[in-house]
Amino acid sequence: MTAIQGTALVTGASGGIGQAIARALAARGAHVVLTGRRADVLEPLAQELRGRALAIDLAERDAPERLVEQAGEVELLVANAALPATALLDDFSVTEVDRALDVNLRAPIVLAKLLGAQMAARGHGHLVFISSLSGRAASPRGSLYSATKFGLRGFALALRQDLRPAGVGVSTVFPGFVSGAGMWVNAGARLPRFVGTRSPEQVAAAVVHAVERNRAEVDVAPVGLRVGAVIAGLAPELSARVSRLLGDERIAEQMAEGHRGNR
Ligand SMILES: NC(=O)c1ccc[n+]([C@@H]2O[C@H](COP(=O)([O-])OP(=O)(O)OC[C@H]3O[C@@H](n4cnc5c(N)ncnc54)[C@H](OP(=O)(O)O)[C@@H]3O)[C@@H](O)[C@H]2O)c1
């Protein structure tokens, strides 16, 4: 097991995937700083991992700045916090649209700006963004979520080029459907039998791999979904037609219904 040095700041560490990422990084020697809104989940986890818990609502305008101030010197950022933001655009209030953009896209960008500058000055560090296969392929009721997840992809790919000369790595991780814990499970939606899932621990292993190998992008999904995402990138209209035949409308409806109270 290769060590990951220094402090790792993990956003969304109270969630299903964030907890697994925090455990994986702590197991590799990182000092973890865990953030989310639920202090009652963060604090026992931080105690168990000998890290620190900072409860902050990333939808607040100055939250990323406050988080950076309180976190101290950070060697690794894992920008993982997100809202599911899955529904017809018409069903979101403008306040809800703003909140999803703030948590899923603005906060990672501002955190990367502040922490990336510090890392560049030191000549090392790594920024990891947790996107989604919805950041490669669009699906029904995913307009807002995909806007944030596609957005992270473009942001990270460009930033990687800018920070490379300074010795700072930038990676994006793209999970498909994640079983066991997390926003997909919480929605209570059902997948057709032929669609496979991955565990939060596999997403965490992908984060470690991305940092240790300085990978630009890592997908965490069965091969069928990964191929589907590539085809969706090349031929989105064809991909949407095939997905409709496979029942993606029904899955999207269940997802939106399951997250009605979490916007
Ligand atoms: N689960 C999947 O199938 C799946 C698939 C692809 C990609 N992803 C991505 O994986 C990442 C983690 O998702 P998950 O499945 O672990 O979801 P989750 O269990 O719902 O966790 C979401 C995390 O984001 C935090 N968060 C939400 N709103 C926040 C806010 N306003 N301020 C601060 N923190 C906030 C939550 O903190 P509190 O609960 O404490 O507020 C929680 O820790 C997300 O980026 C998601 O888009 C997930």
PDBQT file of the ligand as one rigid body, heavy atoms in Angstrom, charges set to zero:
ROOT
HETATM    1  N1  LIG A 301     -24.223   7.196  -5.485  1.00  0.00    +0.000 N 
HETATM    2  C1  LIG A 301     -24.081   7.092  -6.801  1.00  0.00    +0.000 C 
HETATM    3  O1  LIG A 301     -24.640   6.178  -7.424  1.00  0.00    +0.000 OA
HETATM    4  C2  LIG A 301     -23.216   8.086  -7.528  1.00  0.00    +0.000 A 
HETATM    5  C3  LIG A 301     -22.981   7.856  -8.894  1.00  0.00    +0.000 A 
HETATM    6  C4  LIG A 301     -22.194   8.763  -9.599  1.00  0.00    +0.000 A 
HETATM    7  C5  LIG A 301     -21.621   9.839  -8.954  1.00  0.00    +0.000 A 
HETATM    8  N2  LIG A 301     -21.871  10.045  -7.640  1.00  0.00    +0.000 N 
HETATM    9  C6  LIG A 301     -21.239  11.209  -7.015  1.00  0.00    +0.000 C 
HETATM   10  O2  LIG A 301     -20.527  10.780  -5.865  1.00  0.00    +0.000 OA
HETATM   11  C7  LIG A 301     -20.471  11.844  -4.912  1.00  0.00    +0.000 C 
HETATM   12  C8  LIG A 301     -20.925  11.353  -3.556  1.00  0.00    +0.000 C 
HETATM   13  O3  LIG A 301     -22.270  10.929  -3.660  1.00  0.00    +0.000 OA
HETATM   14  P1  LIG A 301     -22.967   9.930  -2.633  1.00  0.00    +0.000 P 
HETATM   15  O4  LIG A 301     -23.611   8.885  -3.442  1.00  0.00    +0.000 OA
HETATM   16  O5  LIG A 301     -22.037   9.557  -1.547  1.00  0.00    +0.000 OA
HETATM   17  O6  LIG A 301     -24.135  10.882  -2.089  1.00  0.00    +0.000 OA
HETATM   18  P2  LIG A 301     -24.666  11.146  -0.624  1.00  0.00    +0.000 P 
HETATM   19  O7  LIG A 301     -24.591   9.918   0.208  1.00  0.00    +0.000 OA
HETATM   20  O8  LIG A 301     -25.978  11.816  -0.830  1.00  0.00    +0.000 OA
HETATM   21  O9  LIG A 301     -23.617  12.196  -0.071  1.00  0.00    +0.000 OA
HETATM   22  C9  LIG A 301     -23.593  13.509  -0.523  1.00  0.00    +0.000 C 
HETATM   23  C10 LIG A 301     -22.612  14.279   0.328  1.00  0.00    +0.000 C 
HETATM   24  O10 LIG A 301     -22.634  15.640  -0.103  1.00  0.00    +0.000 OA
HETATM   25  C11 LIG A 301     -22.811  16.462   1.039  1.00  0.00    +0.000 C 
HETATM   26  N3  LIG A 301     -23.563  17.669   0.749  1.00  0.00    +0.000 N 
HETATM   27  C12 LIG A 301     -24.756  17.784   0.120  1.00  0.00    +0.000 A 
HETATM   28  N4  LIG A 301     -25.170  19.064   0.154  1.00  0.00    +0.000 NA
HETATM   29  C13 LIG A 301     -24.224  19.767   0.839  1.00  0.00    +0.000 A 
HETATM   30  C14 LIG A 301     -24.083  21.110   1.217  1.00  0.00    +0.000 A 
HETATM   31  N5  LIG A 301     -25.023  22.039   0.921  1.00  0.00    +0.000 N 
HETATM   32  N6  LIG A 301     -22.992  21.494   1.906  1.00  0.00    +0.000 NA
HETATM   33  C15 LIG A 301     -22.031  20.579   2.227  1.00  0.00    +0.000 A 
HETATM   34  N7  LIG A 301     -22.108  19.270   1.904  1.00  0.00    +0.000 NA
HETATM   35  C16 LIG A 301     -23.194  18.868   1.215  1.00  0.00    +0.000 A 
HETATM   36  C17 LIG A 301     -23.613  15.611   2.001  1.00  0.00    +0.000 C 
HETATM   37  O11 LIG A 301     -23.412  16.113   3.314  1.00  0.00    +0.000 OA
HETATM   38  P3  LIG A 301     -24.612  16.115   4.431  1.00  0.00    +0.000 P 
HETATM   39  O12 LIG A 301     -25.432  14.901   4.127  1.00  0.00    +0.000 OA
HETATM   40  O13 LIG A 301     -23.876  16.079   5.719  1.00  0.00    +0.000 OA
HETATM   41  O14 LIG A 301     -25.320  17.371   4.177  1.00  0.00    +0.000 OA
HETATM   42  C18 LIG A 301     -22.993  14.246   1.804  1.00  0.00    +0.000 C 
HETATM   43  O15 LIG A 301     -21.846  14.113   2.576  1.00  0.00    +0.000 OA
HETATM   44  C19 LIG A 301     -21.339  12.959  -5.491  1.00  0.00    +0.000 C 
HETATM   45  O16 LIG A 301     -20.524  13.897  -6.142  1.00  0.00    +0.000 OA
HETATM   46  C20 LIG A 301     -22.218  12.237  -6.494  1.00  0.00    +0.000 C 
HETATM   47  O17 LIG A 301     -22.674  13.103  -7.505  1.00  0.00    +0.000 OA
HETATM   48  C21 LIG A 301     -22.652   9.200  -6.910  1.00  0.00    +0.000 A 
ENDROOT
TORSDOF 0
